[in-house]
Amino acid sequence: MTRTASIERTTNETSVRLSLDLDGSGKAELNSSIPFLDHMLDQIARHGLIDLAVEAKGDREIDDHHTVEDIGICLGEALREAIGNKAGIVRYGHAYVPLDEALSRVVLDFSGRPGLEYHIAFPKETVGGFDIDLFKEFFQAVSNHARITLHIDTLRGANNHHIIETVFKAFGRALRMAIAPDARQGGIPSTKGAL
């Protein structure tokens, strides 16, 4: 069974095409029109060992909000579609990732229940000209549309770039763990029998 998905989303504000392969090798083809976001999406692909392609255009003359959120929506929808009924997966994933002085933790659950707990204290308002508030919007959209419970915590950090890179790497690693096949669990990993 292939675990792939392709999503297209077109609104008056954005146009996004996103495809992924959950059983890839970490290849990324990224053109979100936001270079720093492409750098972070590359972390998800490489550390999650998923193949990810993103092509996006948006009303960046206003700001990056709509583009970032809609990429998050498409990534969430693609994850939900590619994972299917969740039979035979680990379901839960977690990772701690350091980068110099920064340390972040991501814990997630393919629960079918969206929820985001996001606890990051950034020392500055931007990184590489990018508004850091938009990272929360991105992960909120992923959580809502993938229907995953997602906890993101930065335990320490003084450099915005290091902090956010640890978050994206940890998300990729936690995702990789959660979607992995569980050799001992052939069915749905829930006492409910459905997720």
Disulfide bonds with the S-S distance in Angstrom:
none
